[in-house]
Amino acid sequence: MMTLADARQIPGMIEPVEQELLFNLARSIPLNSEDSIVEFGSFFGRSTYCLSLGLQENPTRNPTHKVRAFDSFSCAVNGAFAGHVTQFAKAGNVENLIKRQEDRLDFSEVFRHYLRNFSTRGLLDFYQWELSDSQPPAGNIALMHVDSPKFYDELKFIFYRFFPKLRAGSKIVFQDYFYHWSATLIAAVQVLKKDGWINYEYSAATSLVVTVNKPFQAADLLAIDLQMQDKAAVLGLIDSAISDTRSLRIDRPEVFIPRLTFAKIQYLWELGLHQEVTRVISDFFNTGNALNLQLVDDFIELMSYGFSIRKLYELDHQTP
Ligand SMILES: C[S@@+](CC[C@H](N)C(=O)[O-])C[C@H]1O[C@@H](n2cnc3c(N)ncnc32)[C@H](O)[C@@H]1O
């Protein structure tokens, strides 16, 4: 019998609380005819396994329902992600399934290997596509797990093509929302909240769970896009996101809430606003925040990449 504990055998990046979260949401979300559960960013399939197992146990499931997993399942040999691929493949003893094709590593065989049981039984379809090429399924999306783009520029492909498939009551899990590299993702999600499209629910590790209030139309998404073009507005949106955590149930707040401030610092640094960075850091400590080991590690990681991973990311994926 397959259990959630089996997901931990798949090397991956989501924590046990997030594994349970995805499983529980996929098991309990009411499914209408032709609904899908959609995931962006599957890697070796740990999160996909949790969603697929949840769908399998969903009492409203019929044979048309599927988990649909989108990932390029590849990265550049010299990009930001290759180190993770090699390290996780070693941990799972699946290095032989990684294929090198010129200057790229393809890990789709690893995903196939771990998820075979679900795909052969028709519960899971997967698409080896860049986000820029990804197209939505027919029917609506009841549950969406967003774990590939950390930048609004790529999130936009999901917004424009997939968000109109969400309906009132659909759930979205933004993985890596509480993450110091996610500044523009945090701001974009905050626009959705501010303009009444979504409600924030609660968090688990870096994941934020939200509920969709009303269906998205293309024109609404254009209005959201215009707000994201204004860099000062993006900074203000991150500030509002930080304030909004006060009224939410946040998992390990001392670790995850400061990450929103770190994301702001990262974004300011990338914009060259170094004086502003020093002000944000002073404010952070003057308002009662204390250092802990995790925060020091996060800050060291930001520094070690010169406060920007964009160039490395552009080696791994097709960007607009
Ligand atoms: C953090 S990993 C996902 C971890 C996974 N959910 C787990 O449970 O272990 C991010 C994944 O997103 C994919 N990804 C990132 N940007 C992408 C893009 N622009 N197009 C397609 N895939 C992308 C990467 O290939 C990678 O597998």
The ligand as an SDF file (V2000), in Angstrom:
LIG
                    3D

 27 29  0  0  0  0  0  0  0  0999 V2000
   12.3660   23.9230   -6.1090 C   0  0  0  0  0  0  0  0  0  0  0  0
   12.2310   22.7810   -7.3990 S   0  0  0  0  0  0  0  0  0  0  0  0
   10.7170   21.9610   -7.0310 C   0  0  0  0  0  0  0  0  0  0  0  0
   10.7860   21.0540   -5.8280 C   0  0  0  0  0  0  0  0  0  0  0  0
    9.6860   20.0100   -5.7880 C   0  0  0  0  0  0  0  0  0  0  0  0
    8.3540   20.5870   -5.7520 N   0  0  0  0  0  0  0  0  0  0  0  0
    9.8610   19.0270   -4.6580 C   0  0  0  0  0  0  0  0  0  0  0  0
    8.8840   18.6090   -4.0510 O   0  0  0  0  0  0  0  0  0  0  0  0
   11.0060   18.6240   -4.4010 O   0  0  0  0  0  0  0  0  0  0  0  0
   11.8250   23.8510   -8.7360 C   0  0  0  0  0  0  0  0  0  0  0  0
   11.5490   23.1520  -10.0720 C   0  0  0  0  0  0  0  0  0  0  0  0
   11.0070   24.1280  -10.9480 O   0  0  0  0  0  0  0  0  0  0  0  0
   11.5060   23.9210  -12.2520 C   0  0  0  0  0  0  0  0  0  0  0  0
   11.4820   25.2390  -12.9320 N   0  0  0  0  0  0  0  0  0  0  0  0
   11.9540   26.4230  -12.4480 C   0  0  0  0  0  0  0  0  0  0  0  0
   11.7650   27.3960  -13.3540 N   0  0  0  0  0  0  0  0  0  0  0  0
   11.1730   26.8240  -14.4310 C   0  0  0  0  0  0  0  0  0  0  0  0
   10.7570   27.3030  -15.7050 C   0  0  0  0  0  0  0  0  0  0  0  0
   10.9060   28.5950  -16.0400 N   0  0  0  0  0  0  0  0  0  0  0  0
   10.1790   26.4410  -16.5650 N   0  0  0  0  0  0  0  0  0  0  0  0
   10.0400   25.1260  -16.2370 C   0  0  0  0  0  0  0  0  0  0  0  0
   10.4280   24.5970  -15.0520 N   0  0  0  0  0  0  0  0  0  0  0  0
   10.9920   25.4380  -14.1700 C   0  0  0  0  0  0  0  0  0  0  0  0
   12.9100   23.3710  -12.0650 C   0  0  0  0  0  0  0  0  0  0  0  0
   13.2760   22.5830  -13.1770 O   0  0  0  0  0  0  0  0  0  0  0  0
   12.7640   22.5770  -10.7580 C   0  0  0  0  0  0  0  0  0  0  0  0
   12.5790   21.1990  -11.0130 O   0  0  0  0  0  0  0  0  0  0  0  0
  1  2  1  0
  2  3  1  0
  2 10  1  0
  3  4  1  0
  4  5  1  0
  5  6  1  0
  5  7  1  0
  7  8  2  0
  7  9  1  0
 10 11  1  0
 11 12  1  0
 11 26  1  0
 12 13  1  0
 13 14  1  0
 13 24  1  0
 14 15  1  0
 14 23  1  0
 15 16  2  0
 16 17  1  0
 17 18  1  0
 17 23  2  0
 18 19  1  0
 18 20  2  0
 20 21  1  0
 21 22  2  0
 22 23  1  0
 24 25  1  0
 24 26  1  0
 26 27  1  0
M  CHG  2   2   1   9  -1
M  END
$$$$
